[in-house]
Amino acid sequence: MLFPVIKPVSQARVAITGAGLVSALGIGWRANAEGFRTGRVAFGPVTLFDVSRQRAKMAAEVRLAGGAEDEDRASQLLMLATKEAWTQARWNPSDNLSLVLGTTSGGMSLGEAFYRQAITTPGQRRGQPTRVLHYQPQRQALDLAQEFGFAGPITIIANACASGANAIGHAFELVRSGRAERVLTGGYDALSHLVFAGFDSLQALSTTQCRPFDAARDGLSLGEGAAMLCLENLEHARGRGVKILGELAGYGAASDPHHLTQPDPEGSAAFQAMSAACESAGIAPQQIDYINAHGTGTPLNDSAEALAITRLLGNASRLPVSSTKASVGHLLGAAGAIEAVVCLMAISEGWLPPTATTRATDALCGFALVREPTRAEPQCVLSNSFGFGGANAALVLRRCQ
Amino acid sequence: MTGVVIGGIGAVSPAGWGLKALRQALDLGAPCPVQKLERPGLNKPLDVRLVPAPAERPACFQHPRLRRGSAITRFAVSAGIEALGKNEVARLGIITCVMSGCVQYSRRFYHEVLDNPASASPLLFPETVFNAPASHLASVLGNVSINYTLVGDPATFLQGLALGAAWVDADRVDGCLVVGAEEADWVTSESFRMFYKGFLLAEGAGAIYLRKPRVESEVALQCVTDSHNYSGRSRAEAAKAMRTQLGGGDLLVDGVQGVRPYDRAEIDAWLDWKTQRISPKLVLGEGLMAASPWQCIAAIDALQHGRCSSAMVSVVGCNQQAIGAQFVRA
């Protein structure tokens, strides 16, 4: 039953036993880890659609080999990330495996193709039913379940740019509360013309270079990708003898009712989400060794987030913070998931990813913005994701003791 | 007996704005009027059931967030406010469920992008995002607690209901508003008609406010079945599995809509059911994610008015999952 649920005697600890990702830095953990560790910047001219009449011309596209004819770009990204995570976790097909995904637009490029054909050749049905079906995120989720041979509840959270973090947070709560022993979770989004033009219309896209927390920052840059995590009850994972990559320790979520597209200038919901995540993890904010910021590079987001972090930590002057959107852009529904995996990389490989493009740190940043490749041994890290509509989410990850 | 009850219900439907209009239409049992929706480029308008203009402009429309709000946002906010009523909730969870979502503004915005992306409206784009209705609802209510938008086929509303109930039961929130909403557009109508001729798209919203019990004789959410999804099995098989798990009750509120190929899986699953049955979609049309809360509201309303002591809701979604729920009078 989805409800009522059995109340656990105690809360379970949540292990991460598999992680897979795809971004413009490459396909898979190794290629991405090397790119994030060194602060490689993966932007280039947009080739997927025509941007000649738009302000911004750059994005972080993934180089994909051709997929199946009816498989859209978003599905390909999702499949690739899942394959890596699934293999790493050594999971097998199952009749009872929950799937929790975050996305903002599912197979949007198929929706665009549907509309173009519908208005240019009305009544021409060729290919349209397939586009209708595969445009929808639940179809992509079912395709994933069939490909990997599992069945179970599918939950798709569309909380704008916090979708990936909310999905992982929800999956975390399912395992922690005992409602699930294992959950496959993550986020995905592919670049699409509608979304690119949308952010461009808002003048939210940088026309120079995405420079999070830079005093002269002028906007975000879009990217695409997917990241998937295999979460499981820690005792279950230990019983299987599988390698534990890290522990997902806390999750916080809050709503910001200030404005549809702008955060409260004081970052109150960001502060609330981060505080709730720390409380959920049973730690004081001062125990955090590194924050992977939402850090979009827009003037409004970065200033609100900087204030919220400073408020959370009190004296945060020595706390390392960075935004990996400088390397791969804003991946929207995948952002929170990719950044959670980057945090996992930092914990397990002993480095902090730099915000490589920032030249002059904004004076509002009362913390130590990481701008160069840095060796470190973070034990406990926090990842922020904030979205349109006021969706705010934060995750706490730590090295598994 | 579970510890989660219905604290309020609200609806916007082709029958009109508010619960009263929905209740009257279902009691009457006559199908709501059908309107013609223009399909650009074809001289063949599409039959749909639209929400009529409100007799009086709802007060919430004066909120700054709703000035440019899309139809789906207005439906969701109006139903949500009605369901919440006078309840004052410190930690209010909001779960908004959609399938097609903000399709009208998405179509308009993309059309502008195709015409000239340089002049596409920055006012439209934010309203295209799946969680725009949820964001506006939270803003109108001044809510800062957890807020999820779930996307899926219409059975996802019952998933949302189960999640909201779990949050309330576990004291994650003090109460939870679960909303399902859709707006009609020729794109959605045409898409469904590719699979089911005679499909009658409808629009609107329904909302259910969940909280802990306060007094006796409240209507409680007894259970929500597993998600019987269509991974590796047919829609008919999933419907039967849901029906088996749901068991029995006094009243069945099903999702049959009068389109035989679409209805077959659900009809077959409930072939043995011979007692009371309500089929709201025969009156209101296929409201997708709005239709599932209409079904729940019909069940809850019957319980609140003493017409039965337990009521089941069956949702056999179009392309993801079959889920059932049972409500009881405590």
Interface residues (C-beta under 8 A of the other chain):
Chain A: M1 L2 F3 P4 V5 K7 V51 R53 Q54 R55 T103 T104 G106 G111 E112 F114 Y115 R116 A118 I119 P122 G123 R125 Q128 P129 V132 L133 Q136 P137 Q138 R139 A141 L142 A145 Q146 G149 F150 A151 G152 P153 I154 T155 I156 I157 A158 N159 A160 N166 H170 S177 R179 H193 L194 A197 G198 F199 D200 S201 L202 Q203 A253 A254 S255 D256 P257 H258 L260 T261 S268 A269 Q272 G387 F388 G389 G390 A391
Chain B: T2 V4 R39 P40 G41 L42 R65 I94 V98 M99 G101 S106 R107 F109 Y110 H111 V113 L114 N116 P117 A118 A120 S121 P122 F125 P126 E127 T128 V129 F130 N131 A132 A134 S135 H136 A138 S139 L141 G142 N143 V144 S145 I146 N147 Y148 T149 L150 V151 G152 D153 T156 L158 Q159 L161 A162 L163 A165 A166 D169 A170 V187 E190 S191 M194 F195 L221 C223 V224 T225 D226 S227 N229 Y230 S231 G232 R233 Q245 N319 Q320 Q321 I323
